[in-house]
Amino acid sequence: GGSEALIVERPNDGVLVAFLRAGVEKGSITVNSSATAYNTSSDYRLKENVTPMSGATAQTKLLKPCNFDWIEDGSNVNGFLAHELAEVVPEAVTGTKDAMKDEEYEVTAATDTEPAVMGTRSVPDMQGIDQSKLVPLLTATIQE
């Protein structure tokens, strides 16, 4: 096979994909005639104890931006190591450093007479970063 793309289309502006938890929308992907927006819940009515940020410059100085090569394809980029970023901006990181998860895999393929034999193995449970969670910190740093 060739590569296949998931195509989601709508005839007019609005929500293309809605992300729900327990039936309540928590985010969406919206489109209009010229752009796409990736949205997460942020309405003021969902928040309390709102105060201005302080100490952003000191917190930003703790960040450890780095340059690295991706093992998969050797491409070189600037970014962060998730476990290091989690020490400074934990809300920007998912997962836990060095975490593992169990994965089911096919030990022996099914035949006409026998079902597949399945096994379980431990594989890395990789961390992720939501770069957008850095925007408030960086904005407050610039303002300071």
Buried (B, 14 or more C-beta within 10 A) or exposed (E): EEEEEEEEEEEEEEEBEEEEEEEEEEBBBBBEEEEEEEBEEEEEEEEEEEEEEEEBEEBBEEBEEEEEEEEEEEEEEEEBBBEBBBEBBEEBBEBEEEEEEEEEEEEEEEEEEEEEEEEEEEEEBEBEBEEEBBEEBEEBBEEE
